Amino acid sequence: MTCTAIHIHITGIVQGVGFRPFVYNLAERYGVSGWVSNNASGVDIEVEGAQTSIAGFVAALKSQPPPLAVIEALTITHCEPSGYDGFRIKPSVEGEHKTALISPDVATCVNCRKELLQPSDRRYRYPFINCTDCGPRYTIIEDVPYDRKATTMREFVMCPSCQSEYDHPANRRFHAQPNACPVCGPSYRLTDMTGQPVDNQEQDVFDTARKLIASGAILAIKGIGGYHLAVNARDTRAVEQLRGRKVREDKPFALMAGSLQAIKAQCRVSAAEEQLLDSAAQPIVLLAKGAEYSLADGIAPGNPYVGVMLPYTPLHYLLLGEEDIWVMTSGNSSDEPIAYQDDDAAIRLKGIADYYLVHNREIYCQADDSVVRTVFDLPYFIRRSRGYVPVPINLRQGLPPVLAVGGELKNTFCLTRGKQAFMSAHTGDLENLATYESYLAAIEHFKKLLHVTPQVVACDLHPEYLSTKYAASLPLPRVAVQHHHAHIAAVMAEHHLTEPVIGIAFDGTGYGTDGTLWGGEFLVADLSGFRRFGHLAYMPLPGGAKAIKEPWRLAAWLLKELYGQEFINMNIPVVHQLPKGWELVLAAAEKGINTPLSSGAGRLFDTAAALLGIRQSIHYEGQAAVELELAAQGAQGQVLPYVITETDGAWILDFKPVFAAMCQSMIKSTAVPQLAADFHTTLAVAACEIVFKISKVSGLKQVVLSGGVFQNITLLTKVVGMLKQNNLEIYLHRQTPPNDGGLALGQAIIAGERSR
């Protein structure tokens, strides 16, 4: 019999997902000899045997990988037989060029859930149960190759039973790096706010914790990627107390339900949403409240949607019964990063949490919960973090190593390595000092973990962004990228688009090339540059940034512009809600004092919400726009008069006639939902008209939609529908958020293209 020998090199997500045990068992099945080993770039395999056996082995390797594995590339080279006796897993090989991909953290698998709740199992009720198909990965890894010594599990030496599982090829925990049990692994403890252990009265800490939640307590829970703050979602007083202590006035809380049935009892769940809820990532999924929704009003006040997730760690299954629903919000005060280090959590959560449920396994990388909704039955990210990071976004072409530092709000950063872009976990708003310090540390860790030494740094054009200032401090060539060009380029990168496209970038604020604030942009762009073909008409922001937090300022300026001083006698909601001192604000605006110009689409939503009396002050980013969209639910919008003019080769959309029509309708007592719907419909129709004009003069048919305003599903679906009716190709975000959480990807690919 002729012996064939081959060497196989595999790259992708092939470490930490049971790949070596899979290869071992595959070799046993096909009767081939050799070895498999992790290395700095992936997995190496050498096998020898009969040609038919080798062929079967390779075919199965390609077609039947473990569920969590992603094979990016598989290279085969023929070699001389070495006369191996059997097949073995060799120790991992260190190397200079460490490019192996790291798995994200994975929700508890079905088999581990069964063992967790099986009284006869030795891991019964053990909150750190895991196997090669589930458990922590990214949040415990310090370096690659992925071996226990390179994780925070190195502090826990496996007992003989765990070591036997780890060493046995037929075992599900064969080479499962976080493998542990109650004898040798991490453990939880329950303390009060002073750090003193809680008397369990012969109960385990999880039953005690459940009783504390049932009694109305606020519990800080250390999980995989950081701390959560939890309360009973049916306890109105506990929810309001948590909101007050976190200083979180209106922004919705996320929920965790003990089962899918519990979610369906409260929310409407489509097949696509159910698939997301039960995926390996198990993100928070935005769902519509159902007719029988009965949870505390303070969870998502006035909002028909609520973010819900299922248990994704063994701990969660021990805490929540199948019918239970808890608020499970990030462990922080408003605008701070999630707490993930024990000493820091004890300080920052003091005064918020009544009790702490903490474990003694270090979290090396923080990771907030991801937030996703479905659009056209496909995932649409609001926040990409736990469960998805650090899975790379594959690029069409390789780039030089780029560090893209992102924006100021909802910050993420990006590192490129060859044909892959690695987006960081959610960082947050950099204007907070703790967030900024966390951001700097995360960049250094990402560089170490991915073994990337950036040759170029990309940043936003805005000179006052902390991320821009950080980029300027680095001894690297710097590429400043216009904010909205980066938004469009992010979608282009996801979809491997290289030719020019029409881009609509709608958000609140982005620094323009003319030094003004942009945000309602119609661009023709490729990956190296753009031309501004159109935009929303500029409007002043009385008081500068205060106008973003207090939209009554925008509405008051608009009314005075339309009607002069007589507007104060008009019978419309905002006039009756103006605060003291409004006259001084308008007087300063007339003199141009602290009144920058903005073309931001977000400001249109703020103005409309203020005019209609929906929202005069903002407690979280985008609140007025969210509430305006909610007000429009169920109404059929009509098109109000608007004006498009051409100036200096660009189409300008003036919305003042729309607002004037809304004011006249309010005087006639037209219902607020109708006018909110009219606003959405008019903006969609007007935006599409400009796109059609650009398409006609440019011949372009591909349209990209990006920017935080396109988290508004009412507007998004209207725009997409009209563009499709006119035979245009539409591209949306699918791997990154449309908000500034996706900005760094666009920065990276533009900087990479310019640096070739």
Buried (B, 14 or more C-beta within 10 A) or exposed (E): EEBBBBBBBBBBBBBBBBBBBBBBBBBEEBEBBBBBBBBBBBBBBBBBBBEEBBEBBBEBBEEEBBEBBBBBEBEBEEEEBEEBEEBBBBEBEBBEEBBBBBBBBBBBBEEBBEBBEEEEBEBEBBBBBBBBBBBBBBBBBBBBBBBBEBBBBBEBEBBEEBEEBBEEBEBBBBBBBBBBBBEBBBBBBBBBBEEEEBEBEEEEBBBBBBEBBEEBBBBBBBBBBBBBBBBBBBBBEBBBBBBEBBEBBBBBBBBBBBBBEBBBBBBBBEEBBBBBBEBBBBBBBBBBBBEEBEBBEBBBBEBBBBBBBBBBBBBBBBBBEEEBBBBBBBBBBBBBBBBBBBEBBBEBBEEBBBBBBBBEBBBBBBBBBBBBBBBEEEBBBBBBBBBBBBBBBBBEEEBBBBBBBBBBBBBBBBBBBBBBBBBBBBBBBBEBEBBBEBBEEBBEBBBEBBBBEBBBBBBBBBEEBBBBBBBBEBEBBBBBBBBBBBBBBBBBBBBEBBEBBBBBBBBBBBBBBEEBBBBBBBBBBBBBBBEBBBBBBBBBBBBBEEBBBBBBBBBBBBBBBBBEEEBBEBEBBBBEBBEEEBEEBBEBBEEEEBBBBBBBBBBBBBBBBBBBBBBBBBEEBBBBBBBBBBBBEEBEBEBBEBEBEEEEEBBBBBBBBBBBBBBEBBEEEBEBBBBBBBBBBBBBBBBBBBBBBBBEEBEBEBBBBBBBBBBBBBBBBBBBEBBEEEEBBBBBBBBBBBBBBBBBBBBBBBBBBBBE
